[in-house]
Structures are given as structure tokens and as C-alpha cells.
């Protein structure tokens, strides 16, 4: 409260030259109420004078309805509804007969049909984006439908070319290449994300195929392999900054690489580099402890680099997965010994404190940003 009081006094002093009809800070309605309540408390406690409090109240404006968020969720729901509608339509006898005729076609013809459909959808989405570039979510939703069409085309191609080898990872690699090319060509981060997902699927399936679907490949179980994959993908994301064409996809690629890396480290800290359930079950907590240490060091390193370089993404990943690591170890060591009410009580109190602290930080950071904007 003292820190907030100091900040409010600074904002108030700045407002002496700010017209009352020029809002300094726009906040969601609930957040605006929190800030106004804080101003009232500071005024009642004589931390700030009444004139400053009144200027602050006059320059805080509740935000209108968040139409951007509504648009995002509406398009997600729309896609889900389309899928449900297709499922409901299948129940219709006439449509079932039609679909039966379509599905009785050769796989190669189905692949070409899905590819043509995907091309038409993507062309329509590209044309619409040129006319309405501001309609980000609806344009990306159209591209997503095109992505589904491409997936269907590649799947049908796999059926047409299937020779019984089980080497389906090549289809995932093809999907990664197609999505990657389209993501760069259309400058779509959504399609690029599907490329990275397909690339991860190809890596897992290819190493599984190369090892005869055994647990180990080059002495590494699946979690260990994806630690390497995530680290390499994260490192490559930094090289993308050197090329103008790839620079826009740097953020998405780095986040994907960090997700692969940290999720794999988390699983590794639980499962270890063991080949199966029996060997893992025979291992004690101490035998898995060094993997937890590696996980902790990786999270601490991300926090350090994030603080040093003022990188919110690295800092956020480090803090998030450090917390996940601590809670995982808590459940691992104390789940059987503590009453479940105590366990969930501790969790509830912890997350309440985290939420309260995060809310206070958000308020102060928002005020600082608005102050810098005014003074700049």
C-alpha cells in the first residue's frame, strides 16, 4: 500500500497539468473499482491530499466491453459449432448416403478433393484478409479450416500410398513442410504453429520408427529426446532473427521450443530416463532426484536470463515451471503422508496469495506504463 501510495502521489502530481476530460488510465471495471478504492483509502489515511485524489478519480476511466476477447471466443465457438453441425448432419439418411458415396472413392481422389477444398478455403481467406485486414480472428479462423483440409488431404495420401511399412512419420514431416511454407507465405502465425506441432510429431514418430518402437533411441527415452528437440528448436528460433522473412515467427517458435523443453523436463523429473513402468516403479525418489535438480536449474537459468535481459517470456517460463516443479515434488513426497484436506488447503492459500500479489503488481505496472506515456 505504501508503494502504491507513492505511485499515486507521483501520478497525482503529474495530473496537475492534465485536463480532467483526458483520461490517464483505462481499466476494466473491476480493476478500476480496486484502484479507486485504494485512492479513497489513501485519501482517508492522509497519504495523499483530497485535491490529488479527486484528480486521480477524474482521470481513471472504466474500460468499455472487451469486444476483442468476445470476437476471439466467438470464432472458436463457431468452429466448434461447425464440427458439431457436421456430426449432426451425418445422422441424416440422405447425407449419409451421399457421404457413403464420397467415402467409397479411391483414397487418391479423396486426397486431391481435400487439397482442392483446402486451397479454395485458403484462397478465400487470403482474399478476405486483403479486403479486411483488421478482422484478425475471423481471417485466422478461415485459415484454420484450410489447415484441417490439408491434414485430411495428407491423411488420405498416406492411405493411398500405404505399403504396410508403418513409416507414417513421413506424412507428419510433409505436413510440417507444407504448413511451414504456407505460414511464411501467408504470414500466418496460426499455420506456423501447426507446422511446429507437426514437426514435433514427426520427431517423436521418426525416432520411434528408427528404434523399432522401443523405449530407447540412442539411449534416450521419449522425454529425454524432446528435451534435446526443445533445446534445439529454441536455439534455432534465435537464428531466425537474422533473416527478415523468418523474424516475424521468432516469438511463436521460441515459445514452442520452450514448451517442448520444459514439459519434457517436467515429465523427465517424474518418470526419469527409464524404459518402462517396471523399471520406473523400482526406482526410488533419490534415483529421480537428479532429474528434478536439472529441471530446477533450467527454470532458474530461464529466470536469470529473463531478469538480466528484461525478457518477460523467459522469466515467465522459468517462474511457471519452477512453481510446477516445486508442487510436483510436494505431491511426490507428501501426498501419502498428509491429509488431503491439508494438501488442498495449502494449495488454495498459495494460489490465493499468488493471485493477490499478481493483481497488485499488475495495478502498479499499469499505472507506471501510463505515467511513462504521459511524461514521454
Number of C-alpha atoms within 10 A of each C-alpha: 10 9 9 18 17 13 16 24 20 14 22 22 14 16 20 13 8 15 12 16 8 12 15 20 18 17 18 14 13 11 16 19 15 16 21 16 13 16 24 17 16 21 18 13 10 10 16 19 14 15 12 21 23 15 19 26 19 17 20 19 18 15 14 10 10 9 9 11 10 11 15 16 13 14 17 14 12 14 16 12 12 11 12 12 11 11 11 10 13 15 10 11 10 11 12 13 12 13 12 11 10 12 12 10 10 12 18 17 16 21 23 17 16 22 22 16 18 23 17 14 19 23 15 15 22 18 13 15 18 10 10 12 11 10 12 13 17 20 22 21 18 20 25 20 17 25 24 14 23 23 21 19 25 22 19 22 18 18 16 15 10 12 9 8 7 9 15 17 20 15 18 23 20 16 25 24 17 20 26 22 15 18 20 16 10 16 15 18 20 16 24 24 20 19 25 21 18 23 22 22 16 21 19 17 19 19 20 19 17 13 13 11 12 14 16 20 17 9 11 16 21 20 23 21 20 23 24 17 21 25 18 14 21 22 15 15 22 14 12 18 15 10 9 9 12 15 15 16 20 18 17 15 25 22 19 19 25 24 18 22 25 23 17 22 28 23 18 23 23 19 20 23 22 20 16 14 10 9 12 16 10 9 14 9 12 9 11 17 15 13 20 22 13 15 25 22 14 19 24 18 15 23 24 16 15 19 13 10 11 12 14 13 16 22 21 15 21 26 17 14 22 22 14 14 20 13 13 15 17 12 13 12 12 12 13 9 9 11 11 12 9 11 15 11 11 12 13 12 11 12 11 12 12 12 12 12 12 11 14 16 13 13 17 15 12 15 21 16 12 15 18 10 10 13 8 6
